[in-house]
């Protein structure tokens, strides 16, 4: 369907000072961003490049109420995400994401592999608030949608080469070309590599004659550094073929990703008792990833490596059945494998804690069909259906002797997880009067999940593995459920410059089963239902002062129910160590968001955002324990802000130069129960501000550019996430360390 026309521009005005129209498809049809009654952050390819943003995690720093975090080593190659305080950070396929991730309208059903490189993108749309009737289940917090550039009839190409801190090498290239009449192709690729920034130190080498009797490893590394954590080694390739005929548009897309890097940049932050000597420093660790496990698990050891390989295909068909009716079909398949090692205590010895080897296989098939109809000037209608089938196999070697001292709990798991979803949906947009729209939407979802537990000895045979966990072997836990979501919205355009809207909507995160049971009761009784939210939102979208100032505002109040929380007391599930997940809480979340984009004079661009939020639990099950209490926040951080400014100065016949500066701020972040006797140390991570700077020269034809960028300009030391699952047993915990100051110089040529 054609995009809505832009507002007429004043012939006497300077068009160079006006904010551009961004066309979005959040409501399954092309609409101007400023005409869409949703809280959306939309960023085009030019602004992404200007901000030095080349992966999806970086976008969160400029989007209000959004948290994206590439997870620590224990979670593999996964991306944790939340919007307005609602999301998910556990990679296990038993649990569902809380923020929907989409690439070219194809749902990405897994946190693993979701830290997409922003390769050859047209735009990014971040939809804040529940999208239950639009994108469906697991968009309870919101949705992040990436749209690639489509092949077209123009012959063009680009190539970019960059070099920077710690041997950072980055190569990007792409080409668009016609294959025949109405047939076009586009291909693009990226490779980037960089050394890590946290030293992994051989403890026996650094502290000879230590009290623990730990000997040096076989390494002869200088300064006892055996590796660098937090490295990058990523390659990606994307190709698309498109046929555009009279009344129909067909596009086939394929992509491939490969990453082979060291584990995340993490350091121990707490080590009690005799482990105190294992604290190393702000940018080093003695973690060894050593897996003795009676000598057997060493055969499976992945060490500190994190390997990911994935690919996907999708077919997009758009057919104009008539002038007013369009049919769209999206068929997709995705597959990946992720292998990674874990050192859950982050010490050089496993006599006190935990470690493991992980191998996750995943495939996902989906089919979506939509019918869009324009019913004259009265209404626009969308109806459709969605189906997905998802299969995972989680192979793991676990050495978790810390659970019961002296009990050798070591096992091999090879768990198949199956999930499928069916949904039907419809949205009706009524136009009862000029400038007035009323939107109503509904979606029905049916979901199923089953998880079969395999608990073998390390040699693959059946028998005792410790603590009676072998009783889980062959047991299957099932979840079945359905849900109806709805949305009602009213928007009114007071003038070409001002649109206001009111919305009430719902969303849910899918139910599932407890993924890490210790007893059969944990698995069979540990099934949990969806968590839900009912949201009330008011918003204002404006283009002021001859469209040189764009200011969008949103305020919301959410009723958050049946929150899925981990329990610490399994008395109701047969006792024992507890990792059961249950619908153990309710709460309320409220907040305010503002986004600004201004071009007050020719060449000057300013963008900014701010979000304020508050939250409260109204119910917490006593079985949750001290990890989450009624006094803790649901949303964290409660305040976020960002600002960017750039100015393009003409150099006459030699081109132009554009300096840009960005800064983003995150308030203190709730990390969970404190890691000292009083429960206060590291209860919150400190607030921090990150600044980036970029200086770009463009030639007069704007087809050649040279850029110098510096990220984390003031070299701020910060921690975005921690892992403390073994703290109660081992007395150790560790945290991620954000990337230090880095520079890069790049040259880009367009043809």
C-alpha positions in Angstrom: 0.0 0.0 0.0 1.4 3.4 -0.9 2.8 5.6 1.8 0.7 8.5 3.1 1.8 11.7 1.3 4.1 14.1 3.2 2.7 17.5 4.3 3.2 20.2 1.7 6.3 22.3 2.3 6.5 26.0 2.3 8.1 27.1 -1.0 9.7 30.0 0.8 11.2 27.8 3.5 14.5 26.1 3.5 13.8 22.5 3.0 17.3 21.6 4.2 16.2 22.5 7.7 13.2 20.3 7.9 12.9 16.9 9.5 12.5 14.2 6.9 9.5 11.9 6.8 10.2 8.3 8.0 7.7 5.7 6.7 7.1 2.9 9.1 5.0 -0.3 8.9 4.2 -0.9 12.5 0.5 -1.3 11.8 1.1 -3.6 8.8 0.7 -0.7 6.3 3.0 2.1 5.3 2.4 5.2 7.4 4.3 8.3 8.2 6.0 8.0 11.6 4.1 11.1 12.8 0.8 9.6 11.7 1.2 6.4 13.6 -0.5 6.3 17.1 2.3 4.3 18.7 5.4 5.2 20.7 8.0 4.4 18.1 11.7 5.3 17.9 12.6 5.2 14.2 16.2 5.6 13.0 17.3 5.5 9.4 20.6 4.3 8.0 22.2 7.7 7.8 21.7 8.4 11.5 22.9 4.9 12.5 26.1 5.6 10.7 26.5 9.1 12.1 26.2 7.7 15.6 28.8 5.0 14.9 26.2 2.3 15.6 26.9 -1.0 13.9 25.0 -3.6 16.0 21.6 -3.7 17.5 22.8 -3.3 21.1 24.1 0.2 20.4 20.6 1.5 19.4 19.3 1.2 23.0 21.5 4.0 24.2 19.5 6.6 22.2 16.0 5.0 22.6 14.0 5.8 25.7 13.1 3.0 28.1 15.0 0.4 26.2 17.7 -1.9 27.6 19.7 -4.2 25.3 22.6 -6.1 26.6 24.9 -8.7 25.0 24.8 -11.3 27.7 27.7 -12.7 29.7 29.6 -15.9 29.1 27.2 -18.2 30.9 24.4 -17.3 28.5 26.3 -18.0 25.2 25.9 -15.8 22.2 22.6 -14.2 23.4 21.0 -10.8 23.7 19.0 -9.8 26.7 16.3 -7.2 26.0 13.7 -5.2 27.9 11.4 -2.2 27.1 9.7 -0.3 29.8 11.1 -2.7 32.3 9.6 -5.9 30.8 11.7 -8.4 29.0 13.9 -11.5 29.3 17.6 -12.3 29.8 17.8 -16.1 30.1 18.8 -17.8 26.8 17.2 -21.2 27.5 14.5 -22.2 24.9 12.2 -23.2 27.8 11.7 -19.4 28.4 10.3 -16.9 25.9 11.7 -13.5 25.0 9.8 -10.4 26.4 10.7 -8.2 23.4 9.9 -9.3 19.9 12.9 -9.1 17.5 12.1 -8.9 13.8 14.3 -8.8 10.7 12.4 -7.8 7.5 9.1 -8.7 9.3 10.4 -12.2 10.2 10.1 -13.0 13.9 13.4 -14.0 15.5 12.2 -16.5 18.2 15.4 -16.7 20.3 17.6 -14.5 22.4 20.6 -16.5 21.2 22.1 -14.9 18.1 20.0 -11.8 18.4 22.8 -9.3 18.6 22.4 -8.5 14.9 25.0 -6.5 13.0 23.3 -3.6 11.3 24.3 -4.6 7.8 22.9 -2.7 4.8 19.9 -1.5 6.8 17.2 0.9 5.6 15.8 1.7 9.1 15.2 0.4 12.6 11.8 0.7 14.3 11.6 0.3 18.1 7.9 -0.1 19.2 7.6 0.7 22.9 4.8 -0.9 24.9 2.9 -4.2 24.4 2.3 -5.1 20.7 0.0 -8.0 21.4 -2.4 -7.5 18.5 0.3 -6.4 16.0 3.3 -8.6 16.5 1.8 -11.0 18.9 3.2 -13.1 21.8 6.5 -12.2 23.4 6.2 -8.5 22.5 4.9 -7.8 25.9 7.5 -5.1 26.5 7.6 -4.0 22.8 9.3 -4.9 19.6 12.5 -4.1 17.7 12.2 -4.4 13.9 15.1 -4.2 11.5 14.4 -3.5 7.8 17.1 -4.1 5.1 17.4 -2.2 1.9 15.5 -3.8 -0.9 17.0 -4.6 -4.3 16.0 -2.0 -6.9 16.7 -1.1 -10.5 19.7 1.1 -9.8 23.3 -0.2 -10.2 25.2 0.8 -7.1 27.8 -0.5 -4.7 29.8 0.5 -1.6 32.9 -0.6 0.2 34.2 0.4 3.7 37.4 -0.4 5.4 38.2 0.4 9.1 41.0 0.0 11.6 41.1 0.8 15.2 41.9 0.0 18.8 43.3 -3.5 19.7 43.8 -4.5 16.1 40.2 -3.8 15.2 39.6 -4.6 11.6 36.3 -4.0 9.9 35.3 -4.6 6.3 31.9 -3.9 4.8 30.8 -4.1 1.2 27.7 -4.4 -0.9 26.2 -4.1 -4.4 22.8 -3.6 -6.0 22.3 -4.6 -9.6 19.5 -5.4 -12.1 19.4 -9.0 -13.4 16.8 -8.3 -16.0 13.6 -6.5 -16.6 11.9 -6.0 -13.2 14.4 -8.4 -11.6 17.0 -7.1 -9.2 19.6 -8.4 -6.7 21.4 -7.0 -3.7 24.3 -8.6 -1.8 26.2 -7.3 1.2 28.8 -8.7 3.6 30.7 -7.7 6.7 33.7 -9.0 8.7 35.0 -7.5 11.9 37.6 -8.7 14.4 39.2 -7.2 17.5 41.3 -8.4 20.4 39.6 -8.5 23.8 40.2 -6.2 26.8 40.1 -8.3 29.9 43.2 -10.4 30.6 42.7 -14.1 31.4 45.7 -14.9 33.7 47.1 -18.2 34.5 46.8 -18.2 38.4 49.6 -20.8 38.9 51.9 -18.8 36.7 51.1 -15.5 38.3 51.2 -16.8 41.9 53.8 -19.6 42.1 53.7 -21.6 45.3 50.1 -20.6 46.0 48.2 -22.0 49.0 45.7 -23.8 46.8 48.5 -25.8 45.2 47.4 -24.7 41.7 50.2 -25.3 39.2 50.9 -23.3 36.1 49.2 -24.5 32.9 51.2 -25.6 29.8 51.2 -21.9 28.7 54.4 -20.0 28.4 52.6 -16.8 27.8 54.3 -13.5 28.6 53.1 -11.9 31.8 51.0 -15.1 32.4 48.2 -13.8 30.2 46.8 -16.8 28.3 44.0 -15.0 26.5 41.9 -11.8 26.1 38.2 -11.9 26.9 35.7 -9.7 25.1 37.1 -10.2 21.6 35.2 -9.9 18.4 35.4 -12.2 15.4 32.3 -12.0 13.3 31.4 -12.5 9.6 28.0 -12.0 8.0 26.6 -12.3 4.5 23.2 -11.3 3.1 21.7 -11.6 -0.3 18.3 -10.8 -1.8 16.6 -11.2 -5.1 13.4 -9.2 -6.0 11.0 -9.3 -8.8 8.6 -6.4 -9.1 5.8 -6.9 -11.6 2.5 -5.2 -12.3 0.5 -5.6 -9.1 2.9 -7.9 -7.3 6.3 -7.9 -5.6 8.3 -11.0 -4.7 11.5 -11.0 -2.7 13.7 -13.9 -1.6 16.3 -13.2 1.2 19.1 -15.3 2.6 21.7 -14.6 5.3 24.6 -16.3 7.0 26.4 -15.4 10.3 29.5 -16.8 11.8 31.2 -15.8 15.1 34.1 -17.5 16.9 35.4 -15.4 19.8 36.5 -15.5 23.3 33.9 -15.4 26.1 32.4 -12.1 27.3 34.6 -9.6 29.1 33.9 -10.4 32.8 35.8 -10.1 36.1 35.1 -11.5 39.6 33.6 -8.8 41.9 33.1 -10.9 45.0 35.1 -13.9 46.4 34.5 -14.8 50.0 36.6 -16.9 52.3 39.5 -18.8 50.9 38.5 -17.6 47.4 39.5 -14.0 48.2 42.9 -14.5 46.6 41.1 -15.1 43.3 40.1 -11.4 43.0 42.4 -10.1 40.2 41.6 -6.5 39.3 39.3 -4.3 37.2 40.3 -5.8 33.9 41.6 -9.3 34.6 40.5 -12.7 35.8 42.0 -16.0 37.0 39.1 -17.9 35.6 40.3 -21.1 33.9 37.3 -22.9 32.3 38.9 -26.0 33.7 36.4 -29.0 33.7 38.0 -32.0 35.4 34.7 -33.8 36.3 36.4 -37.0 37.2 38.5 -36.6 34.0 35.6 -37.2 31.6 34.2 -33.7 31.0 37.6 -32.5 29.9 37.0 -34.3 26.6 34.1 -31.9 26.0 35.7 -28.7 27.2 35.0 -25.7 25.0 37.3 -23.5 27.2 36.6 -19.8 26.9 35.4 -20.0 23.2 32.0 -19.0 22.1 31.1 -20.2 18.6 28.0 -19.3 16.7 26.9 -20.3 13.2 23.5 -19.5 11.8 21.6 -19.0 8.6 18.1 -18.1 7.4 15.9 -17.8 4.4 12.6 -15.9 3.9 10.2 -15.4 1.0 8.0 -12.3 0.8 5.1 -12.0 -1.6 3.0 -8.9 -2.0 0.0 -9.1 -4.4 -2.4 -6.3 -5.3 -5.7 -8.3 -5.6 -7.4 -5.0 -6.6 -6.8 -1.3 -6.1 -8.0 -1.6 -2.5 -7.0 -5.1 -1.5 -3.5 -6.4 -1.0 -2.3 -9.9 0.1 1.0 -10.4 1.8 2.7 -13.7 2.6 5.9 -14.2 4.7 7.5 -17.6 4.8 10.7 -18.1 6.8 13.2 -20.7 8.1 16.1 -20.1 10.5 18.7 -22.5 11.9 21.7 -22.0 14.2 24.2 -23.7 16.5 25.9 -22.2 19.4 28.7 -23.8 21.4 30.2 -22.2 24.5 32.0 -23.0 27.7 31.1 -21.7 31.2 33.1 -21.1 34.3 30.3 -20.2 36.7 32.4 -19.5 39.7 35.1 -17.6 37.8 38.0 -19.0 39.7 41.0 -21.1 38.6 39.8 -24.2 40.3 36.5 -26.2 40.2 36.8 -27.7 43.7 34.3 -25.2 45.0 31.9 -24.3 42.2 30.7 -24.9 38.7 31.4 -25.1 35.0 30.1 -26.6 31.9 30.0 -27.2 28.2 27.0 -26.1 26.1 25.9 -27.0 22.5 22.5 -25.5 21.4 20.9 -26.5 18.1 17.9 -24.5 17.0 15.6 -24.3 14.0 12.4 -22.3 13.4 9.8 -22.2 10.7 7.1 -19.6 10.4 4.3 -18.6 8.0 2.4 -15.4 8.1 -0.4 -14.3 5.8 -2.0 -10.8 5.9 -4.8 -9.2 3.9 -5.0 -5.4 3.8 -8.1 -3.7 2.6 -9.1 0.0 2.2 -12.8 0.3 2.6 -13.2 3.6 0.8 -12.7 6.6 3.0 -14.4 4.9 5.9 -11.9 2.3 7.2 -8.7 0.3 6.7 -8.7 -3.4 7.6 -6.0 -6.0 8.2 -6.7 -9.6 9.0 -4.2 -12.5 9.1 -2.9 -15.7 10.5 0.5 -16.9 11.9 2.0 -20.3 12.4 5.4 -21.3 13.8 7.2 -24.5 14.6 10.3 -24.4 16.7 12.8 -27.2 17.7 15.8 -27.0 19.9 18.2 -29.5 21.3 20.3 -28.4 24.3 23.3 -30.6 24.8 25.3 -29.9 28.0 28.0 -31.2 30.3 27.4 -29.9 33.8 29.7 -30.1 36.8 27.8 -28.6 39.6 29.3 -30.1 42.7 28.7 -26.9 44.6 25.0 -27.8 45.2 25.8 -30.3 47.9 29.4 -30.3 49.1 30.9 -33.7 48.7 28.2 -34.9 46.3 29.6 -35.2 42.7 26.6 -33.9 40.8 27.9 -34.2 37.2 25.7 -35.1 34.3 25.3 -35.0 30.5 22.1 -33.4 29.2 20.7 -33.6 25.7 17.3 -32.1 26.0 14.9 -31.7 23.0 12.5 -28.7 23.3 9.6 -28.4 21.0 7.3 -25.4 20.6 4.6 -24.3 18.2 2.3 -21.4 17.9 -0.9 -20.6 16.0 -2.5 -17.2 15.9 -5.3 -15.2 14.1 -5.5 -11.4 14.2 -7.3 -8.4 12.9 -7.1 -4.6 13.0 -9.7 -2.1 11.9 -8.9 1.6 11.6 -12.0 3.7 11.3 -12.1 7.3 10.0 -15.4 8.5 11.4 -14.6 12.2 10.9 -11.9 14.3 9.2 -8.6 14.0 11.1 -10.1 11.4 13.6 -9.1 7.7 13.6 -10.4 4.9 15.8 -8.3 1.7 15.9 -9.5 -1.6 17.3 -7.4 -4.8 17.2 -7.7 -8.4 18.5 -5.4 -11.4 18.3 -5.9 -15.0 19.5 -2.9 -17.1 20.2 -2.6 -20.8 20.9 0.8 -22.2 22.1 2.3 -25.5 23.1 5.7 -26.4 24.5 7.3 -29.7 25.6 10.7 -30.2 27.2 12.2 -33.7 27.6 15.0 -34.0 30.2 18.0 -36.2 29.5 20.3 -36.8 32.5 23.1 -39.3 31.8 26.4 -40.0 33.2 29.3 -38.2 31.6 30.1 -41.2 29.5 26.5 -41.3 28.2 25.4 -44.3 30.2 22.3 -44.4 32.4 22.9 -44.4 36.1 23.5 -42.2 39.2 24.7 -38.7 38.5 24.3 -37.3 42.0 21.5 -36.0 44.2 19.0 -38.2 42.5 18.9 -36.0 39.4 19.0 -39.2 37.3 15.3 -39.6 38.1 14.6 -36.9 35.6 16.0 -38.9 32.7 13.4 -39.3 30.0 10.8 -37.2 31.8 8.8 -34.8 29.6 7.1 -31.6 30.9 4.3 -30.0 28.8 2.7 -26.6 28.7 -0.4 -25.7 26.7 -2.2 -22.4 26.7 -4.0 -19.7 24.8 -4.5 -16.0 25.1 -6.6 -13.2 23.6 -5.0 -9.7 23.2 -6.8 -6.5 22.3 -6.1 -2.9 21.5 -8.3 0.2 21.3 -6.8 3.5 20.2 -8.1 7.0 19.3 -6.0 9.6 17.5 -6.9 13.1 16.4 -4.8 15.4 14.2 -5.4 19.0 15.5 -3.4 20.5 12.7 -0.7 19.4 10.2 1.7 19.9 13.1 0.1 18.1 16.0 -1.3 14.6 16.5 -2.6 13.3 19.8 -3.6 9.7 20.7 -5.0 7.6 23.6 -4.5 3.8 23.6 -5.4 0.8 25.8 -3.8 -2.5 24.9 -2.6 -5.8 26.2 0.3 -8.2 25.6 1.8 -11.4 27.0 5.0 -13.4 27.3 4.4 -17.1 26.6 4.2 -19.7 29.3 6.6 -22.6 29.6 8.3 -25.1 31.8 11.1 -25.0 34.4 14.3 -25.7 32.5 16.7 -26.6 35.3 14.9 -28.9 37.7 16.6 -31.0 40.4 13.7 -33.3 41.1 10.9 -34.7 38.9 8.3 -32.6 40.9 10.2 -29.5 39.8 9.7 -30.4 36.2 6.1 -31.7 36.3 4.8 -29.0 38.7 7.0 -26.3 37.4 4.9 -25.4 34.4 4.0 -21.7 34.4 1.4 -19.6 32.6 2.0 -16.4 30.5 2.8 -13.2 32.2 0.5 -10.3 31.0 0.3 -6.6 30.8 -2.5 -4.2 30.3 -1.2 -0.8 29.2 -2.8 2.7 29.1 -1.0 5.3 27.1 -1.4 8.9 26.0 0.9 10.4 23.4 1.6 13.6 21.4 3.4 13.8 18.1 4.4 17.2 16.8 6.3 18.8 13.9 6.7 22.5 14.9 8.3 25.7 13.5 7.9 24.7 9.8 8.9 21.2 10.7 12.4 22.2 12.0 11.5 20.8 15.5 10.0 17.3 16.0 8.9 16.5 19.6 7.1 13.3 20.5 5.8 12.6 24.0 4.3 9.5 25.6 3.0 8.7 29.1 1.9 5.2 30.1 0.6 3.1 33.0 0.9 -0.7 33.0 -0.8 -3.3 35.1 1.7 -6.2 35.1 0.3 -9.6 36.1 1.6 -13.2 36.7 5.3 -12.1 36.5 7.5 -15.1 35.8 10.1 -15.2 38.6 12.7 -17.8 39.9 11.9 -19.3 43.3 14.4 -19.9 46.1 12.1 -22.1 48.1 10.8 -25.3 46.5 8.9 -26.6 49.5 5.8 -26.7 47.4 7.6 -28.7 44.7 9.2 -31.5 46.8 12.0 -29.5 48.3 15.7 -29.7 47.4 17.8 -27.0 45.7 15.5 -24.7 43.8 15.5 -23.3 40.3 11.8 -23.4 39.6 10.2 -20.6 37.7 6.6 -19.6 38.6 4.0 -16.8 38.2 5.1 -15.3 41.5 4.4 -11.6 41.3 2.2 -8.7 40.2 3.0 -5.0 39.9 2.4 -1.6 38.3 4.7 0.3 36.0 4.4 3.9 34.9 6.5 6.3 33.0 7.1 9.3 30.7 9.1 9.5 27.5 10.2 12.3 25.2 12.1 12.3 21.9 13.3 15.4 20.1 14.8 16.0 16.6 15.7 19.5 15.5 17.4 21.2 12.6 17.3 24.9 13.6 19.7 26.0 10.9 21.1 24.5 7.7 23.6 21.8 8.5 22.9 21.6 12.2 21.1 18.5 13.6 20.2 17.9 17.3 18.5 14.8 18.6 17.7 13.9 22.2 15.6 11.5 24.3 14.6 11.0 27.9 12.6 8.5 29.9 11.4 8.5 33.5 9.8 5.5 35.0 8.5 4.2 38.3 7.3 0.8 39.4 6.0 -1.2 42.4 5.4 -4.9 43.2 1.9 -5.4 44.6 2.4 -9.1 45.2 5.5 -11.3 45.6 5.3 -15.0 46.6 7.2 -15.8 49.8 8.9 -18.6 47.8 10.8 -16.0 45.8 12.9 -15.3 48.8 15.2 -12.3 49.3 16.3 -12.0 45.7 13.2 -9.9 44.9 11.1 -8.1 47.5 8.1 -5.8 47.5 10.4 -2.9 48.0 12.5 -3.6 44.9 11.9 -1.9 41.5 10.5 -3.7 38.5 11.9 -1.2 36.1 15.6 -0.4 36.2 17.2 2.0 35.4 14.4 4.5 36.3 16.0 7.4 34.3 17.7 7.3 30.9 18.6 10.2 28.7 20.6 10.8 25.5 21.7 13.7 23.3 23.4 14.0 20.0 24.6 17.0 18.0 26.3 17.4 14.6 27.1 20.2 12.2 28.0 19.8 8.5 30.3 22.6 7.5 31.0 23.1 3.8 34.6 23.2 2.6 33.7 24.5 -0.8 35.1 22.4 -3.7 36.8 20.1 -1.3 33.6 18.7 0.2 32.4 19.0 3.8 33.4 18.1 7.3 30.9 17.0 10.0 31.8 16.8 13.7 29.3 14.9 15.9 29.0 14.3 19.6 26.7 11.8 21.4 26.2 11.2 25.1 23.9 8.8 26.8 23.1 8.4 30.5 21.8 5.4 32.5 20.7 5.7 36.1 21.7 3.1 38.6 20.6 -0.4 37.7 19.0 -2.9 40.1 21.1 -6.1 40.1 19.3 -8.2 42.8 20.1 -9.1 46.3 23.4 -7.7 47.6 26.5 -9.8 47.8 27.5 -9.2 51.4 26.1 -10.1 54.8 23.9 -7.0 54.9 22.6 -7.6 51.3 23.7 -4.2 50.1 27.0 -4.6 48.2 26.3 -4.6 44.4 22.6 -4.4 45.0 22.7 -1.7 42.4 25.2 -1.0 39.6 26.4 2.6 39.5 25.0 5.0 37.1 27.1 6.0 34.1 27.3 8.2 31.1 28.9 7.2 27.8 30.1 9.7 25.2 31.0 9.1 21.6 32.6 11.5 19.1 32.9 11.3 15.3 34.5 13.5 12.7 33.6 12.8 9.0 34.9 14.3 5.8 32.8 13.9 2.7 33.9 14.8 -0.8 31.8 17.2 -2.9 30.0 14.3 -4.6 29.3 12.6 -1.2 30.5 9.3 -2.6 33.8 9.2 -0.6 34.1 9.7 3.1 36.8 9.3 5.8 35.7 9.1 9.4 37.4 9.1 12.8 35.3 7.9 15.7 36.0 7.5 19.4 33.5 5.5 21.5 33.4 5.8 25.3 35.3 9.0 24.9 36.0 9.6 28.6 36.9 5.9 29.2 34.2 5.2 31.7 34.5 2.0 33.7 31.0 0.4 34.1 29.3 -2.9 34.7 26.0 -3.6 32.8 25.3 -7.2 34.1 26.4 -9.8 36.7 26.2 -13.5 37.2 25.7 -14.7 40.8 23.9 -18.0 40.4 26.5 -19.9 42.5 27.1 -17.1 45.1 25.0 -18.8 47.8 27.1 -22.0 47.5 30.5 -20.8 46.3 30.7 -17.3 47.6 31.8 -15.9 44.2 30.1 -13.7 41.7 31.3 -11.9 38.6 30.2 -9.1 36.3 30.5 -7.9 32.8 32.8 -4.9 32.1 31.8 -2.4 29.4 34.1 -1.7 26.5 36.7 0.9 27.3 37.6 3.9 25.1 38.2 2.8 21.6 39.0 4.6 18.3 38.5 3.7 14.7 39.3 5.3 11.4 37.3 4.2 8.3 37.2 5.0 4.6 34.0 4.4 2.7 33.5 4.6 -1.1 30.1 4.5 -2.9 29.9 3.6 -6.6 
